[in-house]
Amino acid sequence: MSRHTARILAIGDELLLGRTVDTNSAFLARWCADRGLTVTGVQILGDDEATLVAAIKAAASASDLVLVTGGLGPTEDDRTRHALAGAMGAKLEASARAWNQIERYWGKLRPGPVPVSNKRQALMPVGARVLKNDRGTAPGMLGQVQGAWIACMPGVPHEMFAMAERLSTQLPRLIPGLRVPEVGEVHFAGLGESSAQDQLGALLSPGPVQVGITAHELGHITVRVVGSATAVRKRCAAVRNILKPYLLPEAGLAPSLVAVLTKRGQTITSAESCTCGAIAGMLGAVPGCSAVLQEALVAYHNEVKAGYLGVSAVDLKRHGAVSEQVVAQMARGALARSGASLALATSGIAGPDGGTRAKPVGTVWMAAALGSRVVTRHSHIRGDRSRVQQRAAASALLLGWQLLTGAV
């Protein structure tokens, strides 16, 4: 084939049962796009061998590359290696190279012999190549079916990520003529997706470039442009010009805050009630956060809000913990307590219980304090407890970003 296409097969009964979220396919779709491959389909399959054989053959007939994740474990229900052998029309035999890899990895984990069940992981279709796994006991496999390359990788994400990156070095030889596209991204926050559509208008229309807009759960939006280097540069410049008041320097609110605070030599702290440390967690996930993250306090109980942050007991009783008055005092108290430059605070009802008619589940107050200024914002977030907490934390980061940059 000459279209440079790929298909992704995610294997595992646990995926079909909803017990495990398939994050691998999203990673691989981006992995393909960044390397000049067009993904024409993603399929989630159970562990039935006959179904897997048919799926591999079907994907191979329409693709240059088929990426398979999962089903390479040591248990009886892991059937991917058998399915690849069936699709290749090859015998399944023990591979000395695969077994040596398993033994070396096991030796790093613990003393003693490798369990007998792991010998299943050394089975390879005759004619397939072993793909190195330096993060687990499941070697990958690379074989051919109907002229298409089939790469079978572990379902454990961090094992698969590393294996896919090593596979990248082989792609130019496996699929000649691949052209890595130019990809430009513009990140912004504080403007909704529909409002961005209205302002950008024709700039979001395809032409010499492909354009997409994605709203992220953690509070920012990305415009992605794919095409030639010149066309991508021009389109991104035009998008940035229109969205200038809302632009983020990094891909996300937390990374943008860390970057700007670091550049200014400033620091940040958080005082969190309903978000239970989610703000600090988002900041802490950013490399280099140690330069700016001063401290963080989970002030869940009223006694902690009063004792550690100086929140007025009178206001706690009169207005309740979930109120503008209390969250503003939490932010001021965090700023005074830590000596940081910027403080963020949240107080709300994450659910599933605890709501009232006046303050239903999902009610959140947030505040940001910078110097003598304190700004507050009220929000009602729909969803389960986890979503309320994550969205509230993201909203607090946005409020902090807007205060820091003078947008509020």
Secondary structure, 3 states (H helix, E strand, C coil): CCCCEEEEEEECHHHHCCCCCCCHHHHHHHHHHCCCCEEEEEEEECCCHHHHHHHHHHHHHCCCEEEEECCCCCCCCCCHHHHHHHHHCCCEEECHHHHHHHHHHHHHHCCCCCCHHHHHHHEEECCCEEECCCCCCCCEEEEEECCEEEEEECCCHHHHHHHHHHHHCCHHHHCCCCCCCEEEEEEECCCCHHHHHHHHHHHHCCCCEEEEEEECCCCCEEEEEEECHHHHHHHHHHHHHHCHHHECCCCCHHHHHHHHHHHHCCCEEEEECCCCCHHHHHHHCCCCHHHCEEEEEECCCHHHHHHHHCCCHHHHHHHCCCCHHHHHHHHHHHHHHHCCCEEEEEEECCCCCCCCCCCCCCEEEEEEEECCEEEEEEEECCCCHHHHHHHHHHHHHHHHHHHHHCCC
